[in-house]
Structures are given as C-alpha cells and as structure tokens.
C-alpha cells in the first residue's frame, strides 16, 4: 500500500528540498523495512492537483474556485500569520486528494516571527485524522541548504572563508543568523550567501541536503527549523508507515 502525503510549499525547489529530506529521514527511521529502491512504491508525494502545483498562492485561487472558505477564529482567537492560509490548504486538500493521509506545510519564516504559531493554530483544528507536518525555515529555505554545506575543494574553502570574513561568523554553523529581505544581494541574505558558496550550481546546492550526513543537518539545523522539521517527519510520517519513531 502506498501512503499518500501532500506537500504545500512556495515553489518547486521548496517541494523538492522538503520531500527529499523527508525521504532521507524516513529511510533512517525505518531501516528494517524501508529501502531506497522500494520507497517510491511505499509513499506518494502529491505536489500537484489537476496539473496545478500546490503552492500557497495557487491554493488560494483553487480553493476559492471550489467554494472553500477559511474565515473565522481559531479556538476563539484571531488567526496569526498563515493560520487562514493553512486552514484553506488543508480543507482544499481533504476535499480533492483521495486517500490523503498527511499534509506537509513548508514555509519560510521571513520576517513573520509568529508564522509557526499561525500554522499550528490551523493544525490544532479537527481534520478528521489527517496528519499535519510543519516545516518552517528560519529565515528562508536557503538557510537549510547552507547548513549542509561543507567545502569539497580548495576553491569552496576559499569561498567559505570569504563569507566568514564578510559576515563575522560561519554561515554554515549559524545560518539562523542570516536575515530575510527583499534585497537578495544584501550581506546577510541567505540567497546571496548560498549563491556565493555554490556558485549558483543547482547540483552543488542539492548535494547539501542529499549527501550531508543527517546528524550534521540535525545539529546545524537546531535553530533554523530544519531539525524540527526532520523530527516531525520521523514522529508523524514514519508513524503512519508503521514505525513508532522516537526522538533522535
């Protein structure tokens, strides 16, 4: 039986990062009966519905066309950032995706420090057994990737040394201290730092989350939201697949 997990994110790159990281955590959590070759037959990542990518912006339009509302309070309290967007996404996916067992909500924190609280407001509502996983990148998804970067040659070491000098700290160890903003060329922009470290090479970026040891990602991701996301995958999604997963 293939387990059905839907993913809501901001862009295709976010879907790919979140699902490939989740697969790695699932494989480590369940080594006795999950393996890389069989995993595609054991779980399905739903990132599109009727040819439409499941992004936060697109779901707003899709849900509106389907007559799905997201207004109202949350246990008597007003909704915090993204609470209504998450409620809308969850209601829409429950109504449109057959056999859905879980939804993964991936979001950048950006400058919305209450965004996790808002997502959790929506998660705490009654979703008739649907499992909700929250992945919040502090401050942006690029911080997760930077935390997996380790220089592979002298040129990359030189790039990292230059960033340490520019920033005054090691961005790979302290990616949560980078800051989000509209200017992607700003000194502390995660996008600028990632570009500087990898030269804009997507394969090199991807290696940071595909090849970096999970233990390193958990350690370096303790404050950028990555470790918390991986632990939620281990606890909730691995549990759906038959494994009672504990903390690392």
N, C-alpha and C positions, 0 to 999 in steps of 0.2 A: 504494500500500500504506500502510495506517495503522499506525503504530508504537504498541505498547501499553505504557503506563507506569502502574504502580500507585503510589498515594500513601498512606502511613500517617502520620497526624497525631493531634493531641489533640482537635480539634474542627472543625466545618465552617469556621469562619473561618480556621483554620490551613491547611486544604486549599485554600481559595480564594486566600489570600495566596501560598502556595508555588507553585501552578500558574500563576497569572497572572504572577508574577515570572519563572518559568521560561520561559513563552511569550515574554516580552519579550527574555530573553537568547537564546533560540533564534532569534528573528527577527533580532536584531542579529548573531549569529554566522554566520547563513546568509542574507545579504540577496539573493544571486543567484538562489536558487530557492525560498525560503520567503517567503510574504507573509501578512498578517493574515487575508485572506479565505479563503485555502486551508488555513491551518494546522489548523483543526478536522478537515479531511479527511486530514491527514497524520500526526496523532498523536491518541491517545485517552488521556485521563486517567481511570484507573479509581479511583474513590473509594468505591465500594460493591460488595459482593458479595452477591447474592441479597437485595438490599434493605437490607443492613446496612452502615452507614457504617464505613469502615476506620479505626477509632480503636484506639489501643494497648489500651485496656481491653476493647473489644469483640472484638478479635482473640484475646485470651487465652481468652475463652469459646468463640469459634468454633473455634479450634484444639483446645481441649480436647474439644469435641463430636466433632471429626473424628479424635481419637486421635493428634494430633500433639504430640510431646514436645519439650522444649527443655533438658532436664537435661544435665549433663556439663560437662567442662572445655573450655577453648579453647587448643589447642596446648599442653596440659599445665598451663595456668594457670587459676585460678578466674575466673569471669566478673565483670567490673566492672559498674557500674550500666548497666542496659538491654541488656547483652550477650545475655542469655537472651530478653528480650522481642523483640529484633531477630531473633534466630535463629528464634524461634517465628513471627514475622510472615513472614519470608522463606520458611520451609518451608511455611507455610499458603498463601501466595500462589502459590508454584510449583505446589502441588497443585490449586489451584482456579481459577486465571485462565488460560484458553487463550491461546496466542501471546504470553505475557508476555515482554517484553524487558528491562525495568528496573523497579526499585522505588526510590522516593524516600522516605526516612525523615526525617520532620520532628519535631523535639523541642525543647522548652525546656530549657535547661541547669538553670534554677532554682538550687538550692544544691548540685547534684551536679557538682562540678568534673571528675570522671572520666567523665562521661557520654559524651563524644565518644570516649574510649578504648574504652569498652564497646561502643559502636555499631561501632567499627572492628574490634573483636575478631570480631564476627559477620560483618562484611563480608569479612574475610580468609578465611573458610571457603570451601569449594568449593560454588559454587551453579550449576554446570554452565553457565557462560557468562552467567548473569544479571548485569546491570549494577546496581550499588548506588550510589545517590547519598545523601549525608548532608547534612541541613540542620539545624544546631544553633544556636538563637537564644540569644545571651548578652545578658541573662539570660532574657528572655522574648520571644515573638513581637512584642509591642508595641514593643520596642526597635527592631526592624527598621522598623516604621511610623514611629516618631518620627524616625528618621534620614532619612526622606524629606520631613519637614515643612518647608515654607518659608512664612512668613506671606503671605497673599494680600490682606490689607487691614489697616487701622489697628487694628481690634479684635483680629485674630490677632497682630499685632505686640505689642500690649499684653499679651496672654496669655503670649507667649513671654518678654517682658521680665520679667513677674512670676515665671515659672518660673526664669529665670536668677537672679533675686534670691533666691528661696526655696532653690534648690539650691546656689548658689555656682558654677555652671558652666552652659554651654549644653547642654541635654539632646539637642539635635539633632546636635551635633557630637561629643558624648561619651556616647551612650546606653548604652554598655557599663558606665558607672559607676553606672547605676541598679541597684537590688538587688531580688531576688525575695523574696517572703514571703507569709504567709497574710493579712496586712493590706493590702488593696488601696487603703487610704486613707493608707498611710504616705508620708512625704515623698518617699522615693526609689523608690516603687513605679512601674514602667513603666505599669501600668494607670491609676494616678492621673494621671500626667503626660500620657498620651495623652488622657484624658478632659478634662483642663484645656485642652489645646491645641486640640482639635477640638470641644469642647462635646458629645461623645458622638454626633456626627453620623457615621453609617457611611459615607455618600458622601464626606465630607471625609476620613475615615480612608483609604478606598480610593484616593483621589486621590494619597495619599502614596506608594503603591507602583505605581500605574498611570501617573501623569503625571510623577513626578520623573525627571529625566534619569538614565539608568543609571550614567553616570560619577559622579554625586553619590552614588548608593547604594553603588557600589563604594568610593568614597573614605570616606564616613562609616561604612560597614559593615565597615571593615577589622578592627575589634576586637570587633564584636558578632555575628560569624558570618555576616552577610549576604553580604559579598564572597566568602567561601569557598564558600558555597552557590551563588552565581551562577557562580563559576568551575567548580565541579563540573558544573553543568548544561552549561556551554559545552564542557567537556572530554569528558564522558561521553555526555550525551544528544544533543548536536549531532553527536557522532561516530557514534552509531547511525543518525542520519538522513542520513549520507553526508558530513558536513562534518568535516574534520580540524581541530578547533578548538585554537588555541593560547592562551597566556595573554594577558590584556589588557595 
